[in-house]
Amino acid sequence: MSSIQNKLYSGVKFTSLATILTTILQIVQMSVLGRELGPTIFGYIAIITIIVEYAMQFNIGLNEIVIQRKEISKSQLSSLYWFNVFAAVLFCVILMAGSSLIINGLGIQLDVLVLQTIAIVFVISAVGIQFQSLALKSLDYRTVSLVDTISGIIYFTVTVIALLVLNQGIWSYVWGQLANHITRTSMLIYYGQRKSILPALYFNVREITEFIRLGLYRLGATSLYYISSRLDQIMIGAILGSGALGYYAMASKLVLQPIQKLNPMIMRLTFPLFSKFQEDRDKLRNGFFQLLRIVSIVIAPLLMGIAVVAPVVVPLMLGNEWTNAIQIMQILTIYAFFRSMVNSTSSLMLSQGKVKFLFVWNFSFAIALTATLYLISTYVGDIAAVAWGLSILQMLSFVSSYWLRVRQSIGPCLVRLISSMGIPVVLASFMSLVVIISSSFMIYSDAINLLVEVTLGLACYVILLVLFQRDFIANIQHMFKKQKKQKLGRYMG
């Protein structure tokens, strides 16, 4: 197995374990919030989530240039660190001042103090994000995964206790987010201290002019991408109301939660790795198709499984008042799959420093998305139609992505692209068919039926992988055997 495959599969092991755990915790957390607070209040939580997640995108966008550049001095790192902190403070102040305008513009009944408090996340995140970037630059996936896991556990624990024990209502979500980011930043600062990479009290804007220029392009691209990925919820909330937003946001969360965890994981794994091989097109091509294959093998059965079991999962987890979310979940699985495929191509562009192109791409997509969602929300007024419009637009984006992104980066490769993602889709479709047929014969309670369906689907898919994707299974086995030998060697030494 090549060095790029070794590092990719090794990184997958650490990050996937953290992703699985935090995803399960957040799904349970959403179930508790949904049952206790109802669709309308959950719609308010969706708005708060948009702000919190953008805070992370804001800080990551300014720091990804640290990963992409092969050489960067300590003085430049210090200047970039303080520039990012100053920018986050400024953005926090602007958000606090504009909270009333946001609430009035969306027409929601939300305490202004909630948005003003959550704005602090921008500053908390900025204090530690550079240390995360430096950990990823050195391919230290273990540390980043540990930070994700511990902060995720704290987030879940604080939110649930504040809601169920202290009866804090929507504020329980705010306290959980603050605890999450304080924990994450504290651990990253400790990592920075241990690795002697804490910034100096030094700032010289002339040393980082080029970094700022590229970083702002990247920030613009990530901002446009994030806003476009949340534009559906913003428009539904503004046009159709917080009740409709609650149903849509819950469906979106249940479907996209794994994707939202996987996409940053993909970027963490592949961006620093591809950056090291940015001048070797063959290695980039092989690494990209290994990535696409892994993503397809994981995502295709997960999303198809969600679509199949949604009619059982939603009433069981959330109660009968949430049944309007079932159809939305099933439609959004199409959107989620093609979004993951498009996101997989971003690492290629970033590793080659094509931040301007990504900015233009995301800006164009945002315009198309705004027009589509506005027309559907205004003249159709149905959240299912919004989900269909979003899915179709994402499919078209994937087609365009091949011709304008993949082909330009690694050359013509349409057949290999279709093969890498197509085979897992076919296997997952067969798995779904088996589950659908078998479910018609089940006569037990919903909980037992769900357990049987999930177990049957998982077993079926694993068998199909062993039969038709043997080299993938062999690579996984090789990785674990190598890790075991390395641990044994360290123990014997």
N, C-alpha and C positions, 0 to 999 in steps of 0.2 A: 504494500500500500504506500502511495507517495506521501511526501512530507506534508503537503497541503491537505491530503485526506486525513492523515493522522491527527493533525491539529484541529481540523474541522470536526471529526468524530469525537475527539477528546473534549473539545469545547462543548459539543452537543450534550455529552454526558452530564457535565456539571450544570449547565444552564437549564437543561430540560428538567432535571430533578427540582430545581428551585422554581421553575415555571409551573410545573404540575402542582406543587404544594400551594403556591400563592394563588393559582387559579382556582383550586378547590376551595380555599378559604374565602376568596372573594365571591364565588358563586353562592356559598352558604350565607355569607354576609348579605348579599343582595336579596336572597330569599327571606331572611329575617327582616330586613328593611322593608321589603315589598309587602309582607304580611302585616307588619305592625303599622306602617304609615299609609299604605294605599297608593293608588295610581297618581293622584294629584300631587301629593307631597314628594313622591318619587320623581315626578317631573321637575320639581325644584332641585332635587339632588342631582339630576342630570345636568342642570345649568351650572351648579357648583363644580361638578366633575369636569366640565369643559374648561373651566378656569384653572383648576388644579393641574390637569393634564397638559394644558398649554404652558404652564409654568415650567414643567419638565422639558417640553419641546423647546422653549425659549432658551433655557440654559444649555441644553445639549447642542442646539444649533450653533451656539457661539464657541463650543468646545470641540466639535468634531474635527476642526482644522488641526488640533493638537495631535490627533491620531493620524491624519493623512500625511502630515509633513514628516519626512524621515529625520531631519535635523532641526532642533529647536533649542535655544540656549535657556539657561536658568533665568536670566534677566527678562527674556521674552515671555517665559511662562509666568513670572511674577506680574509683569505688566498686563498680560491677558487675564490673569486671575482677578486683579483689581478692577479692570475694565468691565468684566462680567458682573462682578458684585455691584459696581456703581450703576450699571444698566438695569440690574434687577431691582435695586432700590428705587430708581426712577420709575420703573414700570409699576412697582408696588404702590407708590404714591399716586400715580395716575389712576390706577384701578380703584383705590380707596376713594379718591375724589369723584370718580365717575360712577360709583356704585348705584346711586339714586337714578341716574340717567339710564343705566342698563335695566334696572328693575321696572322703571316706568315705560321704557321702550318695549319691553317684552309683555307688559301688562300683567305682572304676577304679584301675588301677595306674599312677599318675602321680606324679612327683616334686613334692612340695609347693613346692619352690623355683621350679619352672616358673611356677606361678600367682602366686607372690609377686613374681617378676621382672616378669611381664607387667602386674601391677597398676600399675607405674610409668607406663604409658601414659596413665593418667587425668591425672596431673600434667603430663606433657609436652604433651599435647593442650590442656590448659586454658590454658597459657601463651600460646599463639598464636591460639586460636580467635576471640577478639574482633576481631582484625585481618581475619580472613576474613569475618566478618559485616559489617564496615564496608566492605570491598571489594565485597561483594555489594550492600550498600545503595546504593553509588554506581554499580552496574551494571558494575563492572570485572571482567567475566567472563574477560578475557584473563589477568589476573594469577592468578586462582584456578585456571584451567586449567593454567597453567604450573607452579604449585605441585603440582597433582595429578600432572602428567606426570613431573616430575623426581623427586618422592618415590616414585612408582610404579616408576620405573626402578631407583632405589637399593634399594627393597624387593625387587624381583625378583633383582637382582644379588647382594646380600648373602645372601639365602636359598639360592640355587642354589650359590654358592661354598661356603657353610658346610656344605651337604648333600653335594655331590658331591666337593669337594676336601678339606674338613676333617673329613668324616664325623661331623658334629655331631648327626645324627638329628633328634629332635623339637626340640632346641635351635636348629637352623638356622631354624626358623619364628619362634622367639622373637627371635633376633638380627635377622632381617629386619624384624619388626614394630617393634622399637626403632629401627632405622636409618631406617625409613619415617617414623616420627613425629618423630624428632629433626630430620630433613631438612625436613619440612613446617613444623615450628614455627620453625626457624631462618629459613626463607625468609619466613614471615609476620611475624616480628619485624623483619626487614630492611625489608619493605614498610611496617610501622608506623613505623619510624624515618624512612624516605624521605618518607612522607606526613605526618610530624609528628603522629602520633596515638598515640604511646606513652603509657601511663597515668602519672599523677602518683602520688607516694607519699601518697595521700589516700584516706580511707575514712570515709564517713558513712552508716550504715545507714538513717537517717531519710529521706535523699534518694532512696533506691531502694526504699522499702517497697512501693510499687505495682508496680515492675518485678519485684521478687522474687516478689510474689504471683502475677503473671501468668506469670513465668518458671517458677515451680514447677508451676503448672497445666500449662504446656506441657511441662515436663520429665516430669511425671506421664503426660501423654498420649503423649509419645514413648517413655517407658519401657515403658508398657503395650503400645504398638504393637510395640516391638522384642521384648519378652519373648514376646508372643503370636506374633510371626513366627518365633521360635526355640523355642517351646514344643514343637513336634513333635520337634525334635532332643533337647531336654532329656528328654522322656518316653521316647523310643526308647532313649536312652542309659541311663536309670535302670531301665527295665522290660525291654527286650529285649537290652541289653548293647552294649558298644563295637563289636563286630563288625557288628551290624545297623546301628548308628549310622554306622559308616564307609561302608557302601554307600549309606545314605540321604543322608548328608552330602555325599558325592561327587556323587550325582545332583542333589541340591539346588543344590550349587555350580555345576555345569555349566549348569543351567537358569536359576538365579536370578542368576548373576554379572552378566549384562548388565542385569537388572532392578535389582539392587542398585546398579549404577553409574548407571542411568538415573534412578531415583527421586530421589536427591539432586540430580542434574542438573536435573530438573524443578523441584524445590523452589528451587534456586539461581536458576533463570531466572525463575520465575513469582511466587514469594513477594514479592520486592522490587518487581517490576513491577506486580503486582496491588495491592500496598499503596499504590502511587502513585495508582491509580485506584479506591480502595476506595469512594469516594462516587459513582461513575458506573457504574450498573448495566449500561448498554448496552455500555460498553467492557469491563467485566468479563465479560459474556456472550460477546462476540465473541472476547476473548482466551482464554477458557476453551475454546471450541470449536475455535479454532486449535490450542491445546495438545493437546486430546483427539485431534484429527485427526492431528497430527504423531506423537504417541505410538503411535496405532493403526497408522499407516503403517509405522513402524519396528518395532514389537513383534510385530505379527501374523505377518509372514513369517519373522521371526527365530525365534519360538517354534515355529511349524509346521515350519520347516526343521529345527530341533533334533529334534523328534519323528520326522521322516522319516528322518534320517541317524543317529539314535542307535545302531541295531544295527551300523553300520559304525564309528562314531566311538569307542565305548567300548572294544572289543577293540584297536583300532588305537592309541589314546592310552594306555590303562591296562593292557592285557593281558587275557587270558581270565579271570583270577580276579575281574574286576570285572563280568562279564556280568549279575549279579543287579541291577545298577544301571540296566539299560536300560529295563525296564518302569516303574521309578520315575520316570525322566527324562520318559518320554512322558506319564505322568499329571500330573506337576507342571507341564507346560506350560500346562495349563488353569488351575491355581491362579495361575501367574505372570501370565497375561494379565489376569485379573480383579483381581488385586492391583494391577497397574499402573493399571487404570481407577479403582479406589477411591482410590489415592494421588493421582491427578490432581485429585481434588476437594478435597484437603486445603489446597491453596494458597488456594482461595476462602475457606475458613473462617478460615484464619490471617490473610489480608489484611483481614478484617473484625473481627479481634480475638476470634473465638469460640473461645478456648482452653478454656474450661470445657466447652463442648459436645464438643470433640474428646476431652477427658479422659473424659467420661461415655461417649462412643462407644467409645473404645478399651477402657475398663474392661468395658463390656458384652460386647464382642467377645471379650475375654480370658476372661471367665467361660464363654461358649458354647464357645470353643475348648478350654479346659481340660477341660470335661465330655466333649466329643466325642472328644478325643484319649485321655483316660484310659480311656474305655469301649472304644474300638477297640483300644488297645495291650494292655489287660488281658484282654479277652474274645475278641478275634479273634487278636491276637498276630502280625499280618502287616504288614510295612512298606508293601506295596502298598495295603492297606486304609486305612492311615493317610493315604497320599497322596490316595486318593479322598475320604476324609472331609474333609480339608483343602480340596480343590478345590471340593467341593459347598458347604461353609460359606462360602468366599470368593465364590462365585456369589451366594449369598443376601445376603451383605454388600453386593455391588454393587447389587442391586435396592433394598435398604434405603437405600443411599447416595444414590440419586437422589431418593427421596421425602423423606428427612430432611436431606440436605445440599445437593444441587444445587438442588432446587426451592425451598428456603427462601432460597437465596442469590441466584439470578438469575431465579427465576420458572419457570413450567411450560415445559418444553422437551424432552419425551420423544422426539418425532419427530426433532428435530435431533440429540439425543444418540445415538439408534440409527443415524441416517445417518452421523454423524461417525466412529463406530467400526465400523459394520456393513459399509460399502463396502470398507475395507481388509481386513476379515476374509474377505469373499467373494473378493477378488482373491488373497489369500494361500492360500485353500483351493484355488483353481484351480491356482495355482503348485505346491502340494504334490501335487495329483493328477497333474500332468504329470511331476513328478520320480518319483513312485511307479511310474507306468506305464513310464517310460523305464528305471528301474533294473532291471526284470525282464529287459531285453535286454542288460545289461552283463556282459561276460565277462572283464574285466581284474582286476588286483589291487585289494585293498581301498582302497589309497591313491589309485590312479588313478580308481576308481569314485567315491570321495568327492569328488575334485576335479571330475569331470564333473558329478556331481549338484549340487554347490554352484554351479558356473558356470551350468549350465542353469537352475536355480531362480532365480538372481539375474537372468539375462537375461530370463527369462519375466516376472518381477515388474516389472522396469523397463519392459518393453514394455506391460504392463497399466496401469502408472501413467501412461505417456504417452498411452494411449488413453482412460482413464477418469478420470484425476485431473490434467487439463491445467492447471487453475488453480494447483494445488500446485506443479507443475514450473515454471510461469511465475513464481511467487513466489520460488522458489529461484534461478532464473536472474536475476531482477531484483536479488536481494540481492547476488549475486556481481558483477554488472555495476556496481552502485552502489559496492561495495567497491573495485573496480578503478579506477573514476573518481576516488574519493577518494584512493587511493594515487598515481595519476597527477597529480592536482592538487597534492598535497603535494610531489611530485618536481619538477614544473614551477615551483612557487612557490619 
